[in-house]
């Protein structure tokens, strides 16, 4: 944890979660530009859908992120990520820098037409959590 100086350092075991049930939800005025310790704004939205393993947030008609992950949509062996995510994640930035994924405006219809949806974060590379669009609740 840090602000201008390092406040504390903690280590925690990380395990890739099993994601079976996803829900697409609309959000308004959600902001998460930096990785804050206080995720209450996002958690309040997430906790509204307790029967789902993860949510995908849509703001102004465009896909942003999942609660805990950045999103990649695979279509015809091409990989796309939202142009305006809530958080510009480390893995997402790396994949963009390597020209492996393309930032673009993505809608719910793009998810429905996708071949696969991948959830990524700094410790979860592409292909570790893959969901078929038919398993997503719209």
C-alpha positions in Angstrom: 0.0 0.0 0.0 1.4 3.4 -0.9 0.6 7.1 -1.4 3.6 9.3 -1.7 5.6 6.7 0.3 5.3 3.0 0.8 3.0 2.5 3.7 3.1 -1.3 3.9 4.0 -4.4 1.9 1.9 -7.6 2.1 2.0 -10.9 0.3 -1.0 -13.1 -0.4 -1.3 -16.4 -2.2 -3.1 -16.1 -5.6 -5.2 -18.7 -7.1 -7.0 -18.4 -10.5 -10.7 -18.4 -9.8 -13.2 -20.7 -11.4 -15.7 -18.5 -13.4 -18.8 -20.3 -14.5 -21.6 -17.7 -14.3 -21.2 -14.1 -15.5 -23.7 -11.3 -15.6 -23.6 -8.2 -17.8 -24.6 -5.1 -15.8 -25.1 -1.4 -16.6 -23.2 1.0 -14.4 -23.3 4.8 -14.2 -20.5 7.2 -13.0 -18.2 4.4 -12.0 -14.5 5.5 -11.8 -11.5 3.3 -11.0 -8.5 4.8 -12.8 -6.0 3.6 -10.2 -5.7 0.4 -8.2 -7.2 1.6 -4.9 -7.3 -0.4 -1.7 -10.9 0.9 -1.3 -12.9 -0.9 -3.9 -16.2 -0.2 -2.2 -17.8 1.5 -5.2 -17.1 -1.6 -7.4 -17.9 -4.0 -4.5 -21.3 -2.5 -4.0 -22.1 -3.2 -7.6 -20.6 -6.7 -7.5 -22.5 -7.6 -4.3 -25.8 -6.8 -6.0 -25.4 -10.0 -8.0 -24.2 -12.6 -5.5 -25.3 -15.7 -7.5 -22.8 -14.9 -10.3 -19.1 -15.6 -10.1 -18.2 -12.3 -11.9 -19.9 -9.3 -13.5 -19.1 -7.5 -16.8 -19.7 -3.8 -16.5 -21.2 -1.7 -19.3 -21.1 2.1 -19.2 -22.8 4.3 -21.8 -23.4 1.2 -23.9 -19.7 0.2 -24.0 -18.0 -2.7 -22.2 -15.5 -1.5 -19.6 -14.2 -4.4 -17.4 -15.2 -7.2 -15.2 -15.2 -6.6 -11.4 -11.8 -8.2 -11.0 -10.5 -8.5 -14.5 -9.9 -6.8 -17.8 -11.8 -8.3 -20.7 -10.6 -9.6 -24.1 -13.0 -10.7 -26.8 -11.8 -13.2 -29.3 -13.4 -13.2 -32.7 -12.0 -14.9 -35.8 -8.6 -15.3 -34.1 -8.4 -11.6 -33.4 -8.3 -10.3 -29.8 -10.1 -7.1 -28.8 -10.2 -5.2 -25.5 -12.3 -2.2 -24.5 -10.8 1.1 -25.5 -11.9 2.7 -22.2 -11.6 0.2 -19.4 -12.2 1.2 -15.8 -8.6 0.2 -15.0 -5.7 0.1 -17.5 -4.4 -3.2 -16.2 -0.8 -4.4 -16.3 -1.4 -7.5 -18.4 -3.8 -5.6 -20.7 -1.2 -2.9 -21.2 1.5 -5.5 -21.9 -0.7 -7.3 -24.5 -1.5 -4.0 -26.2 2.2 -3.0 -26.3 3.0 -6.3 -27.9 0.2 -5.8 -30.5 -1.5 -9.0 -29.3 -4.8 -7.3 -28.5 -6.5 -4.3 -30.1 -8.3 -1.6 -28.0 -11.7 -0.8 -29.6 -15.2 0.2 -28.6 -17.0 -3.0 -27.6 -20.7 -3.5 -27.0 -22.8 -6.3 -25.5 -23.6 -7.4 -29.0 -19.8 -7.9 -29.6 -19.7 -10.2 -26.6 -22.7 -12.2 -28.0 -21.0 -12.5 -31.4 -17.6 -13.4 -29.9 -16.0 -16.8 -30.3 -14.7 -16.6 -26.7 -14.4 -14.1 -23.8 -11.2 -14.0 -21.8 -10.7 -12.5 -18.4 -7.2 -11.3 -17.6 -5.3 -9.5 -14.9 -1.6 -9.2 -13.8 -1.6 -12.8 -12.5 -4.1 -14.3 -15.0 -2.8 -14.4 -18.6 -5.0 -14.8 -21.6 -6.4 -18.3 -21.9 -6.5 -19.1 -18.2 -10.1 -18.0 -17.8 -12.1 -18.4 -21.0 -15.9 -18.2 -21.2 -18.2 -19.0 -24.0 -20.7 -16.2 -24.7 -23.6 -18.6 -24.3 -22.7 -18.9 -20.6 -23.0 -15.1 -20.0 -26.3 -13.7 -18.7 -27.3 -10.6 -20.5 
